[in-house]
Amino acid sequence: MILSFLYTVLSTVLSLVIAFSNAGVAAEKPGTPAWNAGARKTFGPALMPRYDVTFDEVFTQAFGRLAEESGLDLPGIAAGLPDFFYGQRWMARLFPGLFAGQRDRWLADEKGWAIFGIVLGMPQSMRLKAEPTGGNPDEYRVLLEMTFPDGSVTDYDTQCIFNTETGDLSSRKGIFNLGFNLNLKEMWGYTAEDPPQRSLGYCKLYDDLLLQTRAVNAATVRLKFPYQGKDWMLQLWKGRYFTTSGGEIGLYHKPKNRLLAFYDTASSERIGMSFEVYVKETGQPLVVRPVENHWWMTGFALNRYVYLADRLTLKTEIVPADADMLRGLVSALDKEAARGVLSYTVSEDETRLVIQW
């Protein structure tokens, strides 16, 4: 039974990764639509029944505009999801007490492990709903209505808020605690305020493994400098992420005596940073975010077309913590500027930098 559940989880994740990776690879050529036929292919085995996923009127309207503007048809993709629970629901029917108890336990978990409750419950259908918060008329709580094999119906609170005015679909830890939120008006994804990735740190192996999956095709620059007795690094990324175009800015540090190049996130030492990614040839902005205090700022445009790193420019304004950090960053930037990798300017009052790559 455990192996069966593991197969369900792994096959679902792998089918999504493979589908989006193949779609992204198909869109490598300039001018190729990001959401082409490859992205709309059925996820998983063709002979499996489709999963019953629906959306209420609020989300149908929001996702309809997203599909019209970007080509990303989320309802269409949801309609193609295979029902991986189809052959296993007999277990929930034979042992309703066991499965219902474990299901409810995990759904009530406050640490973000509700996915186990969904897997154990093996819902027959899901419906995404927006419920008024009772405060701001533009804000809605996001609920996931699930119907289970025992006939029970649960409204799971995703802890997300959807603002129909701004277009933000967000929560503090990201949608379903994945670390990323969406703006359905500006049509981009971005880092949540307190993403779970903060506990993972950073090492070069992360980039190497992700590039090997072909899900991402991105370039990076690592700006390393000493500051307050530690080794620090400001890292920039830009390129194709699955079937989106965008980039990242991350701030990390490690003790000088740590021989392994594994960095901790500077999540408690956030600095001011802005974020802009645009297409070189046309100057078309894909993602624009103002200066905010962050340790990891990202932006991934849900555009009709995807672009590789050499066709994108990333521009960021950095507000260092103090003059010592500024000097360290300038020293690292000088090395990259001498190689012609990027350019930068320092403000007249020497309190901020503007990097263009």
N, C-alpha and C positions, 0 to 999 in steps of 0.2 A: 504494500500500500504506500509506504514511504517512497519507494522508487517510482511509483506511479505519479505521485505528486511532484517529485523532483523533475520527472520527464515533462510534466505539464508546464511547470514554470520555465524550465530551460528551453523547451521547444517554442514557447510563446515569445520569450525574449530573443532567441536566435532568429526566429522567423521575422520579427520586426527589424532587427539589426540588419539581416541580410537583404530584406526588401528595400530598406532605406539606403543601404550602402550601394546596392545595384542601381537604384534610381540616381544616386549622386554620381556614380561613375559614368552613367549614361549621359549625365549633364556636364561633363568636363569640357566639352567644346564650347567656345564662346558663342553666345546666342542661342544655346539649347535651353528649352524650357526646363525649369527645375522639376515641375510636377507633370512629367510626361507619362506616357503609357506605362513605363516601367514602375513608376511610383504608385500607379493605381492597380497593379496586379494583385490578385488575391493573396493575402498572407496565409502561409501554411498550405497543407495538402488540399488539392482541389476537390477531393471527394468528401471532405468533411462538411457537415452542415454549417451554415453561417450563424454567428452569434447574434442575439437579439439586443441591439444597442440603439436607443432612441434619445431624442433631445426635446426639451420643452420649447415653447414658443420663443422665449427670450434667447436661448442658445441657438435655436434654428435660425433666427434672424441674424445673430452675431456671426455664426459660422457661415451663413449664406453670403454675407458681405466679404468675409475673408476669402471664400472660394472665388467670388467674382473679381476681387482685386488682385489676389496672388495666385490663384489656380489651385490652392491647397484646399481640397474638399474633405474636411474632417468627417462629416456624416457619410460620405461615400467610402472613405477608408474604413470607418467603423462598420459599415454594412458588409465589408469584405472580410472582416475578422472571422477566423474559423472558431467553432465551438469546441475548444480543447477539453471541456468538461463533459462532452456528450456521452462518452463511453464509461464514465466513472461515477455518474450521479446515483447509480444503484447503491453505492456504498452509503451515501447520505440517507437514502431511503430505508436501508436495512438497519442502520445505526443512527437514527435521528438525534437521540440524546447526546451521544458522543460528539457528533459533528457540530450540532447546534451549540453545544456548550463551548467547545473550542473556538468555533466561529465567533461567537459573541464576546469571548474573552479577548481575542486578538483585535476585533473591531473596536473594542473599548480602550485598547492600548494607547497611551498618550505619547509614546516615544517614536511614533511613526511607522509601526509595524503592522498596520491594518491590512496590508497586502496579504498577510498570512490568513487573516480572517476571511478575506474574499476567496482565496484559494481553497481553504477548508470548507467554506460554505458552498462552493461551486454553484453560484447563482445561475438561474435559467435565463434571466434577462436583466438589463440595467437601463436606467433612464437618468440622464443628467438634468437636474432641475435648479431653478433659481427662485429663492424664497426671500421676500422683502425683509430687510433687517429691522424695520420699524423706526429707523433713524433717518439717515440720508435717503431720499426717495430714489436716488440713482444707484444705491448699493444693494446687492443681493447676496445672501448666503448661498453657497454652492452645495447642493445635496446630491448624493448618488443613491437613487432608489433601486434596491436590489430585491428580486423575487427568488426565493430559495426552493429547493426540491420539496421541503416539508410544507410548502404553501405560505410560509411567513414572508412578510414584506418589511424591509428595513430601510429607513432613510439614514444613510451614513453621512455625517457632517464632515466634509472634506477639509474644513478649517480654511477654505478659500473664500475670498470675497470678489464678486464681479461688479465692477463699476461701469455702468452703461455709458456714462458721460466721458470718462477718460479711456475706457476700453481695457483697463487693467483687470486681468484675471490672476489673482495673486494671493499668497499667504507668506507669513514670516519665514518659513522654511522652504517655500516653493510648493508648486502644485504637487499634491500627493507626496510631499516631503522629498522631492527629487532635487531641490536646490534652484529650480528655474521657474520663472513666471512668464506670462504672456501678456502682450498688449495687442488686443484685437482691433484697435483703432489705428495705431501706428504700424501694426503688423510686424512685430519683432518679439523675440524671446530675450530674457535678461536674467541676471543673477538675483536671487532672493536676498532679503536682508540678512538672514542667518542660515545660510545653506549648510547641509550636513557635510559637504566637502571640506569644510574648514578643519575637520579632525583628521583628514587624510594627508595633509602636508603636500609636498611636491618633490618629485625626482624625475630625471630625464626619462626613466623607464616608462612613465605614464604616457608621455608623448610618443615614444617609440612603439608601444603596444597599440595605441589608438590609430596611429598611421598604418600599422600593419593590417588592421581590419578593413582598410579602404573606406571606412565610414567618414573619415576626415582627411582632407588634403590641405594642410595649412603650413605656413612658414612661421618661424619664431625668431626673436632676438632676446638674448639674456644679458641684462645689464647688471654686472656684479660689482659690489663696492663694500668697503668696511664702514661700519657705523656703530658707535656705542659698544665696542668690544665684540661685535658679532659680524659674521659674513652675511651680507644682505644681497637680495636680487630682485630687481624689477623686470618682469618678463612680459613681452608683447607677443601676441599671436594674431594672424589674419589668414583668411582663406575660406575654403568650403567646409562646412560642418553638415554632414548628411546632405540634405537638399536645401540648405540655407547658406547665406554668405554672411560673414561677420568676423568677429575677433574677440580677444580677451586681453585684460591687463591684470597681472597678479603681483602682489608684493609678499616676499618671503624672507626668512632669516634662519640662520643656524649657528650654534656655538662654534667658535674657531677651532676647538679641539675635536670636533666631530669630523673624522676622516671621510666618512661616507657622505657623498653629496646629496643628502636628504634634508630638505628644508621644511621648517614649520611655517604655517600660515601666519601672517602678521595681522591676524584678525582683531587683536586687542590694541594694535598700533596703527590703526587706519590713517590714511592720508587723503587729502583732496585729490580727486582725479576726474577728468571728463573723458568722453568717449565719442569718437566720430569715425565712421567707416563710409567711404564713398568710392564710386567707380572712377578710375583714373581718366578714361577717355572722355566721359561726359560730365563729370563732376556731380553725378546724381548721388545724393546722400541716401544711404541704406539704413543707417542707425545713427541717431544723434542724441547724446545724453549729457546734461549739464554737469558742472563740477559738484560732486558729492563726496562724503567721506566713505571710503571703501578700502578693502584689501584685495578684492577681486571684482572687477567690473567687466561685464560682458554684454554683447549685443549680437543677435542672429536674425537677419532679415528674412521674413517669409515672403520673398519676392518671386516674381514669375521666372526669373533667371538666376542662375548661380554663377559665381565668379571665383576663379582661383586667385591665389595671393598676388601674383604679378599684375593683376588687373585691378587691385584694390589699394587704396591708401588709408592708413590708420593714422589719425591725429588725436593727440591727447594733451590736455593741460594738467600738469602735475604740481601739486602744492606740497612740497616737502615739509617734514615736521619742524625742521630748523635749518640754520645755515650749514651745519656740519653734514646733514643729509643731502642738502643741495650740492655741496662741494663733491661729495662722494658720487652722486649721480652725474654731475658734469664730467668728472674724470672718466667714468665708464662710457658716457655718451661720446666723449672726444675720440675714444678708440674706434667706435663704430662709425662715427662721422668721417674719420680719416680713411676708412675703408669704403666710403661712399654708400654705406648701408642705409643711413638715415640722416636727417638734419634736425637741428634744435635751436631754440632761442631762449635766452634768459630775460625775464622782465627787468625793467629799469631799477626797481626796488629790490631786485634779487631775492624774491620770495616765491617765485614760481617758474616753471619750465613749460615750453610748448614743444612737443616732439612730433615730428612728421616722418612717417615711414611708409 
